Amino acid sequence: MDFSEEQLESLSKKIEERERLSRHRAWLLTGIPIIFAALFLAYTIWQIAQAQTKLDSTTNQLAAVEQDYIALQAEVPQAQVALAAAQTEVSKANSSLATATAQLATATAQIGEAMSELNRVQAFAEFGCRIDEAVLKEYSSNFTLQAEVLLYLQEIQYRDIPWNPGGFSEGEGFDSPNFALFVLQRFNLASLDILPGTRPWEFLPAASAPENGDIIYYESGYAMFYYKLPVEYGGTETQECVIGMTPLRIRSLEIDFANQVGILKVPYP
């Protein structure tokens, strides 16, 4: 079958048109993935840029944190020094508080002792028993041993003999029972073998009622010599007094200045 020249030309054009369409279709089919790939690449690049921005921000934050950490590390020694100083101050404060507490306790005890001393002074002042010198001379005119003891007690009142628990001499002082023993031994009314610290009620017999020169002892431990004397020279009115060592030195007191425990008979000849 022979084709005419026109037919061949027409067929050639159709083939070229088909090839052109095929090329267009091929370019189109090839371009779409490329466009998508380009879009994906652009999106990926954008995401990378965002991630880089976040990374840069995080890096800056990390750098700031590291700077803060370095600054804090630099402040740690100062903080430790400040802490040590504060601990030292707290220790000093606790020591001062303990000292103040001890001083307060001491002051409280001293105040208590002072109040007790004041109460004793008031009691001894309230129950003072004054012995008139003329009465004393009248009483001692018979020169009995009881009168000699009383004269000695009156005379020794005016010496500065201190109260001294456990003491046993005019130089160092006495407590009340030791003073009574000292006086008894001085006038040979008690054995010299009796040692200081031995209380009169441990070696003297009890009596139901006191006579001049006997000893009355009291709850507080005082051992006092008893005398019943005229109030005035030549008078008939009498007063009962006790004389002995007290915390306020040797005192003449009324018989009921404290609660009595018992009466002791002194063996006068």
Phi, psi and omega in degrees: 000123183262135177261146178281167181296327181289321180294317179297320179294320179294319179295320179298320179294320179296319180295317179297321179296319178294319179296319179298316179295323179295320179295318178299317181295321180295316177298321180295314180294328179282325184289326182299310178299325181294318178298314178298319179297321179294316178299315180298319179296318178297318179296320179297317178298320178297316178297320179297319179297317178296317179296322179295320178298314178297320180297317178298317179297315179295321178297319178296317178298317179298319178297319179295319178297318179298320177297316177298318180297317178297320179296318178296319178299323178292329181277343183303312179301319178296319179296320178296319177297316179297319178297316179298319179296318179296318178297321177297317179296320178297317179298317178297319179297318178296319178296317179296320179296317179297318178296316179296321179296317178296319178295322178296317178297318178297315180297320179297317178296319179295321177297318178299316178296319179296320178294320177297317179297318178297318178298320178295318179300315180297318180295314181293326177291321181292324184256021178298144181233106183274129178254117181294137181300322179295321178296319180298318178295319179297317182294321185275003183293339180274353175055036172286163180295325176301320179292322178296319178298316180298317178300318179296318180296319178294319182292321184285344177301328187270004172267155182272066181266119188279159167286127181212101179305124181089349180289157183208050173197159179294334181284316183267343180100181185216163156262177189294311179296322179294325177295317178299316178297319180301315180295316181299316180292326179299324182257020176057035178259359176213148182297141177289349177284345180286126186275150173305144184098342175283124184278144183306325180288356177270345181226354177255145179285156178281155177229154181277330180216144184279148170238165183309130178091350176286174183244132171251133177241152193238166182304322183284001177095001179288137174242110191239142177280134185262139173215141173246114189229157173295147178288322181233157177297125179078000181275168179258340179287134183242162176226145178260124182233155170234145182230134178179182182281136176227171175301341176257036180071191186290130183224149169260121185230160173294155188296332183257033179291341177209172181286125181283146174255318181189176180237138181241135180274120177271132186279070175289144180288000000 
